[in-house]
Amino acid sequence: MAGRLPFVSLAHRGPFRDLPREVAILTWVSFTVALGFGIVAPGIPAFARHFGVSTATAASVISAFALLRVAGALPSGRLVDRFGEYRVMSAGIGIVAVSSVLAGFSESFTQLIALRGVGGLGSAMFSVSAQTLLLGSVPGEQRGRASGLYSGGFLIGGISGPAIGGLIAAWSLRAPFFIYGGMLIVPAVIAAAALRDAPTRARTRNRGTTPRFAEVARALRSRAYRAAASANLADSFAAIGVRSAIVPLFVRDVLHRSAVWTGIGFVVVAAVNAATLLPAGRAADTLGRRPVILAGCLISASGMIMLALLPGLGGYLAALATFGLGSGLLDVAPAAIIGDIIGGNGGTVVASFQMAGDIGTVTGPVAAGFLVDTASYGAAFVLAAGVLGLAAWLGLMAPETRWRSAELAAGGGSAAASSPESAAGGGSAAASGRSHPGGPLRSYQPSSLSRSSSMPK
């Protein structure tokens, strides 16, 4: 059935050439979801104000969605491990669709915020299952490129949606919710009909008995995982906490320019980011993940420092272009590291990785806003640079996973974690009675303590 769907042919053309068909399908799904979210987002605060609440209370509708995404990440990972990626993805998109349509019918603020919270849970289910399927469907030598394409779908959809949503919201504040819910029917059906679980998934009947946090604890003992998660957190902290929340105020209060220049700056970031994704993916696949993470963190931090030090519009645009370049690198390499580590079989680990980004999204605006109120805009920019610098240091200390992933795939063996030291990447793992070069990276897969695993083929 999947082979008869017209968009599957994308997998044989252009940037999707030689990639598994799942990459083209997931990229299209990510574009559709991001487009719909972009359509509904601009009208949410105004619709909430329609019920007579304050501006701060209206903004809490957005926070409810984000906080429920964080709370739902680990349970979503467990659902993926238990029931498989495509089932959880279809259910998650369906939950977002139904909750969005019902939100459009809200007759009170309480109904609206509750339904948006339910939508956050569905969004967590979608994002965790989609990324787990993506990382498990491609071999290590293509994982960076696939991550770049998938991120590009979100980016283009996210850029296009608000422009459409603003026009629709000017006509009706309820219409964007209905349009969003209707749009999501298509990717929900596609996920159910055209996708199947990652080929590397090797389920065991007793996986559900594995303690949820034990898998995350194993991941946290890995230097590679800590580097990837911290880079994801730092990128979200800077992109949301500073670029989205603070830069518009900086343009108004320091540069004394209109909101038009905020929009221009955001377009510069998006354009450079989009142009970086495919080259970044190829670099992560050929040069390794660690150099790309290091470069991404340091370049993004340089952009933040430039915002703090360079005067005028020229410095502002140059700083945002620099940040867009670094952020594009960080959209690719951290996810590729997670794919190398889990080998496509770890929904809970993917969930915890995405949680790190969501934590950066939630804490960034608060921390940066506090510094603006108590110190200066420059202090907020320096804080973001410091968070990115810490992520760069963790990346420097991490092992390179690209080549170890290839060695494990070539060996075709199994990895068993015998100690926390091996999970941290500092020791050796026993595999079939011998030392295995890939053991330290694979040691904390779900149920990997007692079974063999294979890498994507």
Secondary structure in CASP SS format (residue, H / E / C, confidence):
PFRMAT SS
TARGET T0000
AUTHOR 0000-0000-0000
METHOD secondary structure of the structure
MODEL  1
M C 1.00
A H 1.00
G H 1.00
R H 1.00
L C 1.00
P H 1.00
F H 1.00
V H 1.00
S H 1.00
L H 1.00
A H 1.00
H H 1.00
R C 1.00
G H 1.00
P H 1.00
F H 1.00
R C 1.00
D C 1.00
L C 1.00
P C 1.00
R H 1.00
E H 1.00
V H 1.00
A H 1.00
I H 1.00
L H 1.00
T H 1.00
W H 1.00
V H 1.00
S H 1.00
F H 1.00
T H 1.00
V H 1.00
A H 1.00
L H 1.00
G H 1.00
F H 1.00
G H 1.00
I H 1.00
V H 1.00
A H 1.00
P H 1.00
G H 1.00
I H 1.00
P H 1.00
A H 1.00
F H 1.00
A H 1.00
R H 1.00
H C 1.00
F C 1.00
G C 1.00
V C 1.00
S C 1.00
T H 1.00
A H 1.00
T H 1.00
A H 1.00
A H 1.00
S H 1.00
V H 1.00
I H 1.00
S H 1.00
A H 1.00
F H 1.00
A H 1.00
L H 1.00
L H 1.00
R H 1.00
V H 1.00
A H 1.00
G H 1.00
A H 1.00
L H 1.00
P H 1.00
S H 1.00
G H 1.00
R H 1.00
L H 1.00
V H 1.00
D H 1.00
R H 1.00
F H 1.00
G C 1.00
E H 1.00
Y H 1.00
R H 1.00
V H 1.00
M H 1.00
S H 1.00
A H 1.00
G H 1.00
I H 1.00
G H 1.00
I H 1.00
V H 1.00
A H 1.00
V H 1.00
S H 1.00
S H 1.00
V H 1.00
L H 1.00
A H 1.00
G H 1.00
F C 1.00
S C 1.00
E C 1.00
S C 1.00
F H 1.00
T H 1.00
Q H 1.00
L H 1.00
I H 1.00
A H 1.00
L H 1.00
R H 1.00
G H 1.00
V H 1.00
G H 1.00
G H 1.00
L H 1.00
G H 1.00
S H 1.00
A H 1.00
M H 1.00
F H 1.00
S H 1.00
V H 1.00
S H 1.00
A H 1.00
Q H 1.00
T H 1.00
L H 1.00
L H 1.00
L H 1.00
G H 1.00
S H 1.00
V C 1.00
P C 1.00
G H 1.00
E H 1.00
Q H 1.00
R H 1.00
G H 1.00
R H 1.00
A H 1.00
S H 1.00
G H 1.00
L H 1.00
Y H 1.00
S H 1.00
G H 1.00
G H 1.00
F H 1.00
L H 1.00
I H 1.00
G H 1.00
G H 1.00
I H 1.00
S H 1.00
G H 1.00
P H 1.00
A H 1.00
I H 1.00
G H 1.00
G H 1.00
L H 1.00
I H 1.00
A H 1.00
A H 1.00
W H 1.00
S C 1.00
L C 1.00
R C 1.00
A H 1.00
P H 1.00
F H 1.00
F H 1.00
I H 1.00
Y H 1.00
G H 1.00
G H 1.00
M H 1.00
L H 1.00
I H 1.00
V H 1.00
P H 1.00
A H 1.00
V H 1.00
I H 1.00
A H 1.00
A H 1.00
A H 1.00
A H 1.00
L C 1.00
R C 1.00
D C 1.00
A C 1.00
P C 1.00
T C 1.00
R C 1.00
A C 1.00
R C 1.00
T C 1.00
R C 1.00
N C 1.00
R H 1.00
G H 1.00
T H 1.00
T C 1.00
P C 1.00
R H 1.00
F H 1.00
A H 1.00
E H 1.00
V H 1.00
A H 1.00
R H 1.00
A H 1.00
L H 1.00
R C 1.00
S C 1.00
R H 1.00
A H 1.00
Y H 1.00
R H 1.00
A H 1.00
A H 1.00
A H 1.00
S H 1.00
A H 1.00
N H 1.00
L H 1.00
A H 1.00
D H 1.00
S H 1.00
F H 1.00
A H 1.00
A H 1.00
I H 1.00
G H 1.00
V H 1.00
R H 1.00
S H 1.00
A C 1.00
I C 1.00
V H 1.00
P H 1.00
L H 1.00
F H 1.00
V H 1.00
R H 1.00
D H 1.00
V C 1.00
L C 1.00
H C 1.00
R C 1.00
S C 1.00
A H 1.00
V H 1.00
W H 1.00
T H 1.00
G H 1.00
I H 1.00
G H 1.00
F H 1.00
V H 1.00
V H 1.00
V H 1.00
A H 1.00
A H 1.00
V H 1.00
N H 1.00
A H 1.00
A H 1.00
T H 1.00
L H 1.00
L H 1.00
P H 1.00
A H 1.00
G H 1.00
R H 1.00
A H 1.00
A H 1.00
D H 1.00
T H 1.00
L C 1.00
G C 1.00
R H 1.00
R H 1.00
P H 1.00
V H 1.00
I H 1.00
L H 1.00
A H 1.00
G H 1.00
C H 1.00
L H 1.00
I H 1.00
S H 1.00
A H 1.00
S H 1.00
G H 1.00
M H 1.00
I H 1.00
M H 1.00
L H 1.00
A H 1.00
L H 1.00
L C 1.00
P C 1.00
G H 1.00
L H 1.00
G H 1.00
G H 1.00
Y H 1.00
L H 1.00
A H 1.00
A H 1.00
L H 1.00
A H 1.00
T H 1.00
F H 1.00
G H 1.00
L H 1.00
G H 1.00
S H 1.00
G H 1.00
L H 1.00
L H 1.00
D C 1.00
V C 1.00
A H 1.00
P H 1.00
A H 1.00
A H 1.00
I H 1.00
I H 1.00
G H 1.00
D H 1.00
I H 1.00
I H 1.00
G C 1.00
G C 1.00
N C 1.00
G C 1.00
G H 1.00
T H 1.00
V H 1.00
V H 1.00
A H 1.00
S H 1.00
F H 1.00
Q H 1.00
M H 1.00
A H 1.00
G H 1.00
D H 1.00
I H 1.00
G H 1.00
T H 1.00
V H 1.00
T H 1.00
G H 1.00
P H 1.00
V H 1.00
A H 1.00
A H 1.00
G H 1.00
F H 1.00
L H 1.00
V H 1.00
D H 1.00
T H 1.00
A C 1.00
S C 1.00
Y H 1.00
G H 1.00
A H 1.00
A H 1.00
F H 1.00
V H 1.00
L H 1.00
A H 1.00
A H 1.00
G H 1.00
V H 1.00
L H 1.00
G H 1.00
L H 1.00
A H 1.00
A H 1.00
W H 1.00
L H 1.00
G H 1.00
L H 1.00
M H 1.00
A C 1.00
P C 1.00
E C 1.00
T H 1.00
R H 1.00
W H 1.00
R H 1.00
S H 1.00
A H 1.00
E H 1.00
L H 1.00
A H 1.00
A H 1.00
G H 1.00
G C 1.00
G C 1.00
S C 1.00
A C 1.00
A E 1.00
A C 1.00
S C 1.00
S C 1.00
P H 1.00
E H 1.00
S H 1.00
A H 1.00
A C 1.00
G C 1.00
G C 1.00
G C 1.00
S C 1.00
A E 1.00
A E 1.00
A E 1.00
S C 1.00
G C 1.00
R E 1.00
S E 1.00
H E 1.00
P C 1.00
G C 1.00
G H 1.00
P H 1.00
L H 1.00
R H 1.00
S C 1.00
Y C 1.00
Q C 1.00
P C 1.00
S C 1.00
S C 1.00
L C 1.00
S C 1.00
R C 1.00
S C 1.00
S C 1.00
S C 1.00
M C 1.00
P C 1.00
K C 1.00
END
